Amino acid sequence: MQDRSAGHSRHNHRKPRNRVGSGNTNPRTRVSHAAELEHIPTTPIPDVDTFDELGVPARLSAELAKAGITKPFPIQIATLPDALAGRDVLGRAQTGSGKTLAFGLALLARLEGGQARPKYPRAIVLVPTRELAMQVSEALSPLARSLGLWCRTVVGGLSFTKQAEQLRRGVDLLIATPGRLSDHVRQGTCVLDEVQFTALDEADQMADMGFMPQVRAILDLTPVGQRMLFSATLDGDVQQLVVRYLHDPVTHSVQPAKASVTTMDHHVLLVSREDKPAVIAEMAARDGRTILFLRTKHHVDRLTAKLRSLGVRAGALHGGKTQGARNRVLDNFRDGSLPVLVATDVAARGIHVDGVSLVVHVDPPADPKAYLHRAGRTARAGESGTVVTVATHQERRTVFRMTEEAGVRPTSTTVRPGADDLVRITGAREPSGEPIVEHEQAKRPPRSRTGGGYRGQGRGRFAPRRGRG
């Protein structure tokens, strides 16, 4: 099989360095039957027990073993052999399925043995949100260090100057959100001429958030090297990316487009408008990690304040928070000091926290895709979980139509505050009523989000519209 690792060396020209959105396009072979991408069959998964069997370099396998990771996930088994061989890869898999190591191990293996501390990135990973960028960095940075490679992260909400200084020190693998990377390219602090390998994670969310013009502009500035695209859905703008930028991709799907998690229970709780606030408060007061999803930042802040006044230790997460505040909330949610996360859809993807046993749609999601991604915060890595949609009787018909489109058949139950069924389904209990008066975050410096662990948005001036959450 032809080795495409040389990437840019096969070109007769160089693109302008600092012109994001210049309109230049890479000539790519079109994917045949593009309209059929959403109907690709599920990839058969062979019985593979180790990363070594997939061709992962021994040093990477050893580093994974130190963290207790020895058996690859299905998406890794399906895609790694082709990715390691240099093929363009198109992968469909839900968030939390192990995609980070699927593309990350391939990128690091392909980068191994390159020049020492290169001036410009040789590989980039584009992700839609700051939180996902941090988690990808946590997963890949220790692996990169084991190979002597430099992994950097650039996202919005953090110091541009510090990021520019880190880039000047050298970078092999750059993890970035489209907006902030566009800023760095525009300012001349990052040049994409040397990029040989590119991975796009959660491509459909980038499309939903309006990042496609920036993503296309970034890809237009990178030489035609190996490209990998992972997404939960492969329609619309994502399909256009595939057609335009991937060359004869090997396509893998490890799950159907609809819900299939057997360890996840789905319920619709029918409530009156008058009873809804008390029902929400009792579910939030339960034991265990809980995520409450709402549509807007204002409603998130208002519900968080209300819950804290009732004695529920809750933290708010949405796009209006500074990155430091978002990191602290997530740290406290992970360590259990904040058992309840109240969030917009910014937390629906890219947030990996073990032990989330209940997800509540306080506001019904906008569409089936949003339902599945919110629900995916529970029942991860073989654990069980419960997903509850709180609906008034007026919303009932719309909610059931949406869940049917998502492939979910929830149990419908009419509940009131203190009802036995509410307790049975969610573990609800009455809040203590003692207000939480201390500051929302513990008074300690935020833990670094750029290294350690294997948990596997910035917005620049080029985005056409404001992202959600």
C-alpha positions as CSV (number, residue, x, y, z in Angstrom):
1,M,0.0,0.0,0.0
2,Q,1.3,3.5,-0.9
3,D,2.7,5.4,2.0
4,R,1.2,8.8,2.2
5,S,3.1,10.1,5.2
6,A,5.3,12.4,3.2
7,G,2.2,14.6,2.7
8,H,3.2,18.0,1.5
9,S,6.4,16.8,-0.2
10,R,4.3,15.6,-3.1
11,H,3.0,19.1,-4.0
12,N,4.5,21.4,-6.6
13,H,3.3,24.5,-4.8
14,R,3.0,26.0,-1.4
15,K,-0.2,27.7,-0.1
16,P,-0.2,31.2,1.3
17,R,0.8,30.8,5.0
18,N,-1.5,33.1,6.9
19,R,-4.7,33.4,4.9
20,V,-7.4,31.5,6.6
21,G,-10.4,31.5,4.3
22,S,-8.3,32.2,1.2
23,G,-10.6,30.0,-0.8
24,N,-7.8,27.6,-2.0
25,T,-8.9,24.0,-2.1
26,N,-7.1,20.7,-2.3
27,P,-8.0,18.5,-5.3
28,R,-9.3,15.3,-3.8
29,T,-10.8,12.2,-5.2
30,R,-14.6,12.3,-4.7
31,V,-16.2,9.7,-2.5
32,S,-18.6,7.7,-4.7
33,H,-22.2,7.4,-3.5
34,A,-21.7,10.1,-1.0
35,A,-25.4,10.2,-0.3
36,E,-25.2,6.7,1.0
37,L,-22.7,7.5,3.8
38,E,-25.4,7.5,6.5
39,H,-26.4,4.0,5.4
40,I,-23.0,2.3,5.8
41,P,-23.2,-1.1,7.4
42,T,-21.8,-1.7,10.9
43,T,-18.2,-3.0,10.7
44,P,-17.7,-6.6,11.9
45,I,-15.3,-6.4,14.8
46,P,-12.7,-9.3,15.0
47,D,-11.6,-10.8,18.3
48,V,-8.6,-8.7,19.3
49,D,-7.2,-8.7,22.8
50,T,-4.2,-6.4,22.7
51,F,-3.0,-3.2,21.0
52,D,0.1,-5.0,19.8
53,E,-2.2,-7.2,17.5
54,L,-3.3,-4.0,15.8
55,G,0.2,-2.9,15.0
56,V,0.5,-0.2,17.7
57,P,4.2,0.5,18.5
58,A,5.5,-1.3,21.6
59,R,6.3,1.9,23.5
60,L,2.7,3.2,23.1
61,S,1.3,-0.2,24.2
62,A,3.5,-0.2,27.2
63,E,2.4,3.3,28.2
64,L,-1.2,2.3,27.9
65,A,-0.6,-0.8,30.0
66,K,0.8,1.4,32.8
67,A,-2.6,3.2,32.9
68,G,-4.4,-0.2,32.9
69,I,-5.5,0.0,29.3
70,T,-4.8,-3.2,27.6
71,K,-7.8,-4.2,25.5
72,P,-8.9,-2.0,22.6
73,F,-12.4,-0.8,22.1
74,P,-14.3,-1.7,18.9
75,I,-13.7,1.6,17.1
76,Q,-10.0,1.2,17.8
77,I,-10.0,-2.4,16.5
78,A,-11.9,-1.3,13.4
79,T,-9.9,1.8,12.4
80,L,-6.3,1.4,13.7
81,P,-5.0,-1.0,11.2
82,D,-6.0,1.2,8.3
83,A,-5.0,4.4,10.1
84,L,-1.5,3.0,10.9
85,A,-1.2,2.0,7.3
86,G,-1.6,5.6,6.2
87,R,-5.1,5.4,4.8
88,D,-7.7,8.1,5.1
89,V,-10.3,6.9,7.6
90,L,-13.9,7.8,8.0
91,G,-15.3,6.6,11.3
92,R,-18.9,6.7,12.7
93,A,-19.1,6.2,16.4
94,Q,-20.8,7.9,19.3
95,T,-19.0,10.0,21.8
96,G,-17.4,8.0,24.6
97,S,-16.7,5.0,22.3
98,G,-12.9,5.3,22.4
99,K,-12.4,7.5,19.3
100,T,-9.6,9.6,21.0
101,L,-7.2,6.7,21.1
102,A,-8.4,5.4,17.7
103,F,-7.0,8.5,15.9
104,G,-4.5,9.5,18.6
105,L,-2.5,6.3,18.6
106,A,-2.4,6.4,14.8
107,L,-1.2,10.0,14.7
108,L,1.5,9.4,17.3
109,A,2.7,6.3,15.7
110,R,3.0,8.1,12.3
111,L,4.8,11.0,14.0
112,E,7.4,8.8,15.8
113,G,10.9,9.3,14.7
114,G,10.4,12.7,13.1
115,Q,12.5,15.8,13.6
116,A,13.3,16.9,17.1
117,R,11.0,19.7,18.3
118,P,9.7,20.9,14.9
119,K,9.0,24.6,14.5
120,Y,5.5,24.0,13.0
121,P,3.0,21.3,13.8
122,R,3.2,18.1,11.8
123,A,-0.2,16.8,12.9
124,I,-3.4,18.6,14.0
125,V,-6.6,17.4,15.8
126,L,-9.6,19.7,15.4
127,V,-12.4,19.4,18.0
128,P,-15.5,21.6,18.6
129,T,-15.2,22.5,22.2
130,R,-12.6,23.6,24.8
131,E,-13.6,20.7,27.1
132,L,-13.1,18.1,24.5
133,A,-9.7,19.6,23.5
134,M,-8.6,19.4,27.1
135,Q,-9.7,15.8,27.4
136,V,-7.9,14.8,24.1
137,S,-4.8,16.5,25.4
138,E,-5.0,14.6,28.7
139,A,-5.3,11.4,26.8
140,L,-2.5,12.0,24.3
141,S,0.1,14.1,26.1
142,P,1.6,11.3,28.2
143,L,1.6,9.0,25.2
144,A,3.4,11.7,23.2
145,R,6.0,12.2,25.9
146,S,6.8,8.5,25.9
147,L,7.8,8.9,22.2
148,G,9.7,12.2,22.8
149,L,7.0,14.2,20.9
150,W,5.6,17.6,21.7
151,C,1.9,17.9,22.1
152,R,0.3,21.4,22.5
153,T,-3.2,22.7,22.9
154,V,-4.8,26.0,21.6
155,V,-8.3,26.9,22.6
156,G,-10.3,30.0,23.2
157,G,-10.8,31.4,26.7
158,L,-7.1,31.0,27.6
159,S,-4.2,33.3,27.1
160,F,-3.4,33.7,23.4
161,T,0.1,35.0,24.3
162,K,1.0,31.9,26.3
163,Q,-0.2,29.7,23.6
164,A,1.9,31.5,21.0
165,E,4.9,31.1,23.3
166,Q,4.3,27.4,23.6
167,L,4.0,27.1,19.8
168,R,7.3,28.9,19.4
169,R,9.0,26.3,21.5
170,G,8.0,23.6,19.0
171,V,5.1,21.2,18.4
172,D,4.6,17.8,16.8
173,L,0.9,17.3,17.5
174,L,-1.5,20.3,17.9
175,I,-4.9,19.9,19.4
176,A,-7.1,22.9,18.6
177,T,-10.6,24.4,18.3
178,P,-11.2,25.9,14.9
179,G,-11.8,29.5,16.2
180,R,-8.6,29.8,18.2
181,L,-6.5,28.0,15.6
182,S,-7.8,30.5,13.0
183,D,-6.6,33.3,15.2
184,H,-3.1,31.8,15.5
185,V,-2.9,31.3,11.7
186,R,-4.1,34.9,11.1
187,Q,-1.6,36.3,13.6
188,G,1.3,34.3,12.1
189,T,1.9,32.4,15.4
190,C,1.0,29.0,13.8
191,V,1.8,27.9,10.2
192,L,0.1,24.8,8.7
193,D,2.5,24.2,5.8
194,E,4.2,21.2,7.6
195,V,1.0,19.3,8.6
196,Q,1.1,15.8,7.4
197,F,-1.7,14.2,9.4
198,T,-5.1,15.6,10.4
199,A,-7.9,14.3,12.5
200,L,-11.4,15.8,12.9
201,D,-13.3,14.6,16.0
202,E,-17.0,15.2,16.5
203,A,-17.3,16.6,13.1
204,D,-21.1,16.8,13.2
205,Q,-20.9,19.0,16.3
206,M,-18.5,21.3,14.6
207,A,-21.1,21.6,11.8
208,D,-23.9,22.2,14.3
209,M,-21.9,25.0,16.0
210,G,-21.3,26.8,12.7
211,F,-17.6,26.0,12.5
212,M,-17.6,24.5,9.0
213,P,-16.2,27.6,7.2
214,Q,-13.3,27.7,9.6
215,V,-12.7,24.0,9.3
216,R,-12.6,24.1,5.5
217,A,-10.3,27.1,5.6
218,I,-7.9,25.3,7.9
219,L,-7.9,22.2,5.8
220,D,-7.4,24.3,2.6
221,L,-4.1,25.5,4.2
222,T,-2.8,22.0,5.0
223,P,-1.0,19.9,2.4
224,V,-2.7,16.7,1.2
225,G,-1.6,14.3,3.8
226,Q,-3.4,11.6,5.8
227,R,-6.8,12.7,7.1
228,M,-9.2,11.0,9.5
229,L,-12.7,12.1,10.3
230,F,-14.8,10.8,13.2
231,S,-18.4,11.7,13.7
232,A,-21.6,10.3,15.2
233,T,-23.5,11.1,12.0
234,L,-22.3,11.5,8.4
235,D,-24.8,13.7,6.8
236,G,-25.1,17.3,5.7
237,D,-21.9,19.4,6.1
238,V,-20.0,16.4,7.4
239,Q,-20.7,14.6,4.1
240,Q,-19.4,17.6,2.2
241,L,-16.1,17.5,4.2
242,V,-15.7,13.8,3.3
243,V,-16.3,14.4,-0.4
244,R,-14.0,17.4,-0.5
245,Y,-11.1,16.4,1.7
246,L,-10.8,12.6,2.2
247,H,-9.1,10.6,-0.5
248,D,-10.6,7.1,-1.0
249,P,-11.3,6.7,2.7
250,V,-11.8,3.4,4.4
251,T,-15.2,3.7,6.2
252,H,-16.0,2.1,9.5
253,S,-19.2,2.2,11.6
254,V,-19.3,0.5,15.0
255,Q,-22.8,1.4,16.0
256,P,-26.1,2.1,14.4
257,A,-27.3,5.7,14.0
258,K,-30.0,5.2,16.7
259,A,-29.7,4.3,20.4
260,S,-28.5,0.8,21.2
261,V,-27.1,1.0,24.7
262,T,-28.6,-1.9,26.6
263,T,-27.4,-0.7,30.0
264,M,-29.4,2.6,29.7
265,D,-33.0,3.0,31.0
266,H,-35.1,5.7,29.3
267,H,-38.1,7.3,31.0
268,V,-40.4,10.2,30.3
269,L,-41.8,11.7,33.5
270,L,-45.0,13.6,32.8
271,V,-45.6,16.5,35.2
272,S,-47.7,19.6,35.6
273,R,-46.1,23.0,35.1
274,E,-46.7,23.7,38.8
275,D,-45.0,20.5,40.0
276,K,-42.0,20.6,37.6
277,P,-39.7,22.8,39.8
278,A,-40.2,20.6,42.9
279,V,-39.7,17.4,40.8
280,I,-36.5,18.7,39.4
281,A,-35.2,19.7,42.8
282,E,-35.9,16.3,44.3
283,M,-34.1,14.5,41.5
284,A,-31.1,16.8,41.9
285,A,-31.0,16.1,45.7
286,R,-30.5,12.3,45.1
287,D,-27.3,10.4,45.8
288,G,-25.0,10.0,42.9
289,R,-23.6,12.1,40.0
290,T,-26.4,13.8,38.0
291,I,-26.4,16.0,34.9
292,L,-29.3,18.3,34.3
293,F,-29.6,19.7,30.7
294,L,-31.3,22.9,29.9
295,R,-31.5,25.0,26.6
296,T,-30.1,28.3,27.7
297,K,-27.3,29.8,29.8
298,H,-29.8,32.0,31.7
299,H,-31.9,29.0,32.7
300,V,-28.8,27.1,33.7
301,D,-27.7,29.9,36.0
302,R,-31.1,30.4,37.4
303,L,-31.7,26.7,38.2
304,T,-28.2,26.3,39.7
305,A,-28.9,29.2,42.1
306,K,-32.3,27.8,43.0
307,L,-30.9,24.3,43.7
308,R,-28.1,25.8,45.9
309,S,-30.6,27.8,47.9
310,L,-32.4,24.5,48.6
311,G,-29.2,22.8,49.8
312,V,-28.2,20.9,46.6
313,R,-24.5,21.2,45.7
314,A,-24.8,22.1,42.0
315,G,-22.5,23.7,39.6
316,A,-23.2,25.5,36.3
317,L,-21.5,24.8,33.0
318,H,-22.1,26.8,29.8
319,G,-20.3,28.7,27.1
320,G,-20.7,32.0,29.0
321,K,-18.3,30.9,31.7
322,T,-14.6,31.6,31.6
323,Q,-12.4,28.6,30.8
324,G,-11.0,28.6,34.3
325,A,-14.5,28.5,35.8
326,R,-15.5,25.7,33.4
327,N,-12.4,23.7,34.4
328,R,-13.1,24.1,38.1
329,V,-16.7,23.0,37.8
330,L,-15.7,19.9,35.9
331,D,-12.9,19.1,38.3
332,N,-15.3,19.4,41.3
333,F,-17.9,17.3,39.4
334,R,-15.3,14.6,38.8
335,D,-14.1,14.5,42.4
336,G,-17.6,14.5,43.8
337,S,-17.6,17.8,45.7
338,L,-20.3,19.0,43.2
339,P,-22.5,15.9,42.6
340,V,-24.9,17.8,40.3
341,L,-23.9,19.5,37.0
342,V,-26.4,21.9,35.4
343,A,-25.5,22.5,31.8
344,T,-26.4,23.5,28.3
345,D,-25.6,21.2,25.4
346,V,-21.9,22.3,25.7
347,A,-21.7,19.3,28.1
348,A,-23.5,16.9,25.7
349,R,-20.3,15.8,24.0
350,G,-16.7,15.7,24.9
351,I,-17.3,15.5,28.7
352,H,-16.1,12.2,30.1
353,V,-16.9,11.7,33.8
354,D,-17.2,8.2,35.2
355,G,-20.1,7.3,37.4
356,V,-22.8,9.6,36.0
357,S,-25.9,7.5,36.9
358,L,-28.7,9.9,35.9
359,V,-29.1,12.3,33.0
360,V,-32.2,14.6,33.2
361,H,-33.5,16.6,30.2
362,V,-35.0,19.4,32.2
363,D,-35.8,21.1,28.9
364,P,-36.5,18.5,26.2
365,P,-33.6,18.4,23.6
366,A,-34.0,20.1,20.3
367,D,-33.8,17.0,18.1
368,P,-33.0,13.2,18.3
369,K,-29.3,13.8,17.8
370,A,-29.2,16.1,20.8
371,Y,-31.1,13.5,22.8
372,L,-28.6,10.8,22.1
373,H,-25.6,12.9,22.9
374,R,-27.0,14.1,26.1
375,A,-28.0,10.6,27.1
376,G,-24.4,9.4,26.2
377,R,-23.1,11.1,29.4
378,T,-24.3,8.0,31.3
379,A,-24.0,4.3,30.9
380,R,-20.4,4.7,29.7
381,A,-17.7,2.0,29.7
382,G,-20.1,-0.8,30.6
383,E,-21.8,1.0,33.5
384,S,-25.5,1.4,33.8
385,G,-27.5,4.6,33.8
386,T,-30.9,6.2,33.7
387,V,-32.0,8.9,31.2
388,V,-35.1,11.0,32.2
389,T,-37.0,13.5,30.1
390,V,-39.2,15.8,32.1
391,A,-42.2,16.8,30.0
392,T,-45.4,18.7,30.7
393,H,-48.6,17.1,29.3
394,Q,-48.5,19.7,26.5
395,E,-45.0,18.5,25.4
396,R,-45.8,14.8,25.5
397,R,-46.6,14.3,21.9
398,T,-43.5,16.2,20.7
399,V,-41.2,14.3,23.1
400,F,-42.4,10.8,22.1
401,R,-42.1,11.6,18.4
402,M,-38.5,12.7,19.1
403,T,-37.5,9.7,21.1
404,E,-39.0,7.4,18.5
405,E,-36.8,9.0,15.8
406,A,-33.8,8.5,18.2
407,G,-34.6,4.8,18.4
408,V,-35.7,5.0,22.0
409,R,-38.8,3.6,23.5
410,P,-39.0,5.2,27.0
411,T,-41.3,4.3,29.8
412,S,-43.9,6.9,30.5
413,T,-44.9,7.7,34.1
414,T,-46.9,10.5,35.5
415,V,-45.3,11.8,38.7
416,R,-45.7,14.4,41.4
417,P,-43.2,15.6,44.1
418,G,-42.5,12.8,46.6
419,A,-44.2,10.2,44.4
420,D,-43.1,6.6,44.9
421,D,-42.5,6.2,41.2
422,L,-40.3,9.3,41.1
423,V,-38.2,7.8,43.9
424,R,-38.0,4.4,42.3
425,I,-36.9,5.6,38.9
426,T,-34.5,8.4,39.9
427,G,-33.7,8.0,43.6
428,A,-35.3,11.4,44.2
429,R,-35.5,12.8,47.7
430,E,-36.4,16.0,49.4
431,P,-33.6,18.6,49.5
432,S,-32.2,19.6,52.9
433,G,-33.4,23.2,52.6
434,E,-30.1,24.5,54.0
435,P,-28.6,26.9,51.5
436,I,-25.1,26.4,50.1
437,V,-23.5,29.6,51.0
438,E,-19.8,29.1,50.2
439,H,-18.4,30.1,46.8
440,E,-19.4,27.7,44.0
441,Q,-15.9,26.5,43.5
442,A,-13.4,25.3,46.1
443,K,-10.7,27.8,46.9
444,R,-7.8,26.0,45.3
445,P,-5.9,26.5,42.1
446,P,-7.4,24.7,39.1
447,R,-5.7,21.5,38.2
448,S,-3.8,21.5,34.9
449,R,-5.8,20.2,32.0
450,T,-2.9,19.6,29.7
451,G,-1.4,16.4,31.0
452,G,-2.0,13.2,32.9
453,G,-4.8,10.6,32.6
454,Y,-6.1,8.9,29.5
455,R,-9.7,10.2,29.3
456,G,-10.3,9.6,25.9
457,Q,-13.8,26.4,21.8
458,G,-12.4,28.5,21.2
459,R,-14.1,31.1,19.0
460,G,-12.0,33.2,16.7
461,R,-13.1,36.2,14.7
462,F,-13.9,34.1,11.6
463,A,-17.0,32.2,12.9
464,P,-20.1,33.0,10.9
465,R,-22.4,32.8,13.9
466,R,-22.3,32.3,17.7
467,G,-22.1,28.7,18.8
468,R,-24.6,27.2,21.2
469,G,-24.1,26.9,24.9
